[in-house]
Amino acid sequence: MSVRDVLEKHRKGELDASEAERLLRLDYVRRIGEHTLFDTRRAERKGVPEIIYGESKSADTIADIIEGAMAERDVLLVSRASIKQFNGVRARIPDATYEDKARMIVLDRRKDRKTEGLIGLLAAGSSDIAAAEEARVVAEAMGCRVMTAYDVGIAAFHRFIGPLHDMLEKGVDALVVVAGMEGALASVVSSLADVPVIGVPTSVGYGVGEGGRAALASMLQSCSPGLVTVNIDNGVGAGITAALISIRCRRSQH
């Protein structure tokens, strides 16, 4: 339904003001340059900050989108961005910052950052940190505190127990577990935790497990209840899901 259709139905009394407003929010799209149709209301609908996928885009295209999008918002992230892209963006947008390990460009102009949620984040090995950091940056931008423990994989089984205990004791509402190779850490953590666990298989592996296939299959076929799995290296998706769970849990308590 077009904007004109919504307005005409409201004029005729076929839609009340609240329903008309809802439909207008659903249909609100802005063109940025010749390359992007931008949904300006997605953040309001989803509770998730705008995240631009940076890989394969030029620095100028990313900067165009940021300038157009930030006219109506105060936080925006760019995922899978290189330092070269960041330097090009910063030449036009000086207050952009770069999260090196997460490979993310961050624009955050909020004067006050409200913290509503609490999640835990465990990464099996140092090779898994990039995906873990993606999850952390996104969850923090959404308003969560994130407890982290890195290099706690099952190759030395005892390493994750202390951090996991601390996270559960402090009341995390969800856990993100990032692991490559056989991806076993996610199943083990899920078997001990009474909160939802989001597994992130990473593209760390070789032979039959090359590109994260073994970790993905292992997490998808886990016998441990309460474990759900996102795609390979999808730290962004895991961070969003964990944050949405936590924020909704906290809001329902008030």
Secondary structure, 3 states (H helix, E strand, C coil): CCHHHHHHHHHCCCCCHHHHHHHHHHCCEEEECCCEEEECCHHHHHCCCEEEECCCCCHHHHHHHHHHHCCCCCEEEEECCCHHHHHHHHHHCCCCEEECCCCEEEEECCCCCCCCEEEEEEECCHHHHHHHHHHHHHHHHCCEEEEEEECCCHHHHHHHHHHHHHHHHCCCCCEEEEECCCCHHHHHHHHHCCCCEEEEECCCCCHHHHHHHHHHHHHHCCCCCCEEECCCCCHHHHHHHHHHHHHHHHHHCC
